[in-house]
């Protein structure tokens, strides 16, 4: 008899996988508690680099069923999902995705669906590349300076920290210092990780 497993993923610790488990149960799949693999990991991490997913692969056997609520639970992008599904199919594991009507992704219909999704994803990537290149060409023609925002030196870093402590926003400081919001947030984060950076202010 086939065993049913569920793979549930959330990106941050303040999220829960409970709703995913409820969706799977509501769809008619009965999953024993020990066969629910839940992990907290960013969707940008490839499936084969996730501890929970690798642990799942070690548990699965031929004729088992794996259920996920959405495709993005299985990988960081379409190609990663395809790789994961192909790996599971080679193990004779059926993969059901609720967001696609519960279709078995390893079946003929499932493979066709995944193929169409891959084609659409490639088309969207090509459009994005075209838009990016057109935008860069237009900005260059208008005389705008291209490239990464300048970094913040040590003296400016002290000023940024002081201004942050005074309540100024990340966005406002990024504009004033001519850098990105991410750079300002990295400065703030590093000061929290190393209190000595603020104690000398």
C-alpha positions as CSV (number, residue, x, y, z in Angstrom):
1,X,0.0,0.0,0.0
2,X,1.3,3.5,-0.9
3,X,2.4,5.7,1.9
4,X,1.5,9.4,1.7
5,X,4.0,12.1,2.6
6,X,3.5,15.9,2.8
7,X,6.3,18.4,2.2
8,X,5.5,21.8,3.7
9,X,7.7,24.9,3.6
10,X,7.6,28.4,5.0
11,X,10.2,31.2,4.5
12,X,10.3,32.7,8.0
13,X,10.1,31.6,11.6
14,X,6.9,33.7,12.2
15,X,5.0,31.7,9.6
16,X,3.4,28.3,10.2
17,X,2.8,25.2,8.0
18,X,-0.5,24.4,9.7
19,X,-2.6,25.8,6.8
20,X,-0.7,23.7,4.3
21,X,-1.3,20.6,6.3
22,X,-5.0,21.5,6.6
23,X,-5.2,22.0,2.8
24,X,-3.7,18.6,2.1
25,X,-6.1,16.9,4.6
26,X,-9.1,18.8,3.1
27,X,-8.1,17.5,-0.4
28,X,-8.6,14.0,0.8
29,X,-5.0,12.9,1.6
30,X,-4.4,11.1,4.9
31,X,-0.9,11.8,6.1
32,X,0.4,10.3,9.3
33,X,2.2,12.7,11.7
34,X,5.6,11.2,11.1
35,X,5.3,11.6,7.4
36,X,4.9,15.4,7.4
37,X,8.1,17.1,6.6
38,X,8.0,20.8,7.5
39,X,10.9,23.2,7.3
40,X,11.6,26.9,7.5
41,X,13.8,27.9,4.6
42,X,13.9,30.7,2.0
43,X,12.3,29.9,-1.3
44,X,15.5,31.1,-2.9
45,X,17.3,28.0,-1.6
46,X,17.4,25.1,-4.1
47,X,15.5,22.0,-3.0
48,X,18.6,19.8,-3.0
49,X,20.2,22.3,-0.5
50,X,17.4,22.0,2.0
51,X,17.9,19.8,5.0
52,X,14.3,18.9,5.3
53,X,13.9,18.0,1.7
54,X,17.0,15.8,1.7
55,X,15.6,14.1,4.8
56,X,12.4,13.5,2.9
57,X,14.2,11.9,0.0
58,X,15.9,9.4,2.4
59,X,12.4,8.4,3.7
60,X,10.6,8.0,0.3
61,X,10.3,4.6,-1.4
62,X,8.9,3.4,-4.7
63,X,5.1,3.7,-4.9
64,X,5.0,6.4,-2.2
65,X,3.0,9.6,-2.8
66,X,4.3,13.1,-2.0
67,X,1.8,16.0,-1.7
68,X,2.6,19.7,-1.8
69,X,0.2,22.6,-1.8
70,X,2.1,24.7,-4.4
71,X,4.9,24.2,-6.9
72,X,7.1,26.7,-5.1
73,X,7.3,24.3,-2.2
74,X,9.4,22.0,-4.4
75,X,12.0,24.4,-5.7
76,X,13.2,28.0,-6.1
77,X,12.1,28.3,-9.7
78,X,10.6,26.2,-12.5
79,X,13.8,24.5,-13.5
80,X,14.5,23.6,-9.9
81,X,11.0,22.2,-9.5
82,X,11.4,20.2,-12.7
83,X,14.7,18.8,-11.4
84,X,13.0,17.8,-8.1
85,X,10.0,16.2,-9.9
86,X,12.3,14.2,-12.2
87,X,14.4,13.0,-9.2
88,X,11.2,11.8,-7.5
89,X,9.9,10.2,-10.7
90,X,13.1,8.3,-11.0
91,X,12.4,6.9,-7.5
92,X,8.9,5.9,-8.6
93,X,7.3,8.4,-6.3
94,X,4.1,10.2,-7.4
95,X,4.0,13.9,-6.8
96,X,0.7,15.7,-6.3
97,X,0.3,19.5,-6.4
98,X,-2.9,20.9,-5.0
99,X,-2.6,24.2,-6.7
100,X,-2.7,22.4,-10.1
101,X,-5.9,20.5,-9.2
102,X,-4.1,17.7,-7.4
103,X,-2.5,16.5,-10.6
104,X,0.3,13.9,-10.4
105,X,3.3,15.7,-11.8
106,X,5.0,12.4,-12.7
107,X,2.1,11.3,-14.9
108,X,1.8,12.0,-18.6
109,X,-0.6,14.8,-18.0
110,X,1.6,16.2,-15.2
111,X,4.7,16.1,-17.4
112,X,2.8,18.0,-20.1
113,X,1.7,20.6,-17.6
114,X,5.2,21.0,-16.3
115,X,6.5,21.4,-19.8
116,X,4.0,24.2,-20.5
117,X,4.9,25.9,-17.3
118,X,8.6,25.8,-18.2
119,X,7.9,27.3,-21.6
120,X,5.9,30.2,-20.1
121,X,8.6,30.8,-17.5
122,X,11.3,31.0,-20.2
123,X,9.1,33.4,-22.2
124,X,8.7,35.6,-19.1
125,X,12.5,35.6,-18.5
126,X,13.1,36.6,-22.1
127,X,10.6,39.5,-21.7
128,X,12.3,40.6,-18.5
129,X,15.7,40.6,-20.1
130,X,14.3,42.6,-23.1
131,X,12.7,45.2,-20.7
132,X,15.9,45.4,-18.6
133,X,18.1,46.0,-21.7
134,X,15.7,48.6,-23.1
135,X,15.6,50.4,-19.7
136,X,19.4,50.5,-19.5
137,X,19.7,51.8,-23.0
138,X,17.1,54.5,-22.4
139,X,18.8,55.5,-19.1
140,X,22.2,55.6,-20.8
141,X,20.8,57.8,-23.6
142,X,19.5,60.2,-20.9
143,X,23.0,60.5,-19.4
144,X,22.2,58.6,-16.2
145,X,25.1,56.9,-14.4
146,X,24.7,53.2,-14.4
147,X,26.0,50.6,-11.9
148,X,25.8,49.9,-8.3
149,X,25.1,52.7,-5.7
150,X,28.3,53.8,-4.1
151,X,29.3,52.2,-0.8
152,X,29.3,53.9,2.5
153,X,32.7,54.6,4.1
154,X,33.6,54.3,7.8
155,X,32.9,57.9,8.6
156,X,29.6,57.9,6.8
157,X,28.7,54.6,8.5
158,X,29.0,56.4,11.9
159,X,26.7,59.1,10.7
160,X,24.2,56.6,9.4
161,X,24.1,54.8,12.7
162,X,23.7,58.0,14.7
163,X,20.8,59.1,12.4
164,X,19.1,55.7,12.6
165,X,19.2,56.0,16.4
166,X,17.6,59.4,16.1
167,X,14.7,57.8,14.3
168,X,15.5,58.6,10.6
169,X,14.2,56.2,8.1
170,X,16.2,53.8,6.0
171,X,14.8,55.2,2.7
172,X,15.6,58.8,3.7
173,X,19.2,57.9,4.6
174,X,19.7,55.9,1.4
175,X,18.7,58.9,-0.7
176,X,20.9,61.3,1.3
177,X,24.0,59.1,1.2
178,X,23.4,58.1,-2.5
179,X,23.3,54.4,-1.7
180,X,20.8,51.6,-1.6
181,X,18.3,50.8,1.1
182,X,20.0,47.4,1.4
183,X,23.3,49.1,2.2
184,X,21.7,51.1,5.0
185,X,19.9,48.0,6.4
186,X,23.2,46.1,6.3
187,X,24.8,48.8,8.4
188,X,21.9,48.7,10.9
189,X,22.1,44.9,11.0
190,X,25.9,44.8,11.6
191,X,25.6,47.3,14.4
192,X,23.1,44.9,16.1
193,X,25.4,42.0,15.6
194,X,28.4,43.9,16.9
195,X,27.4,46.3,19.7
196,X,30.9,47.8,19.8
197,X,30.1,49.7,16.6
198,X,27.5,51.8,18.4
199,X,29.1,51.9,21.8
200,X,31.8,54.2,20.5
201,X,29.4,56.7,19.1
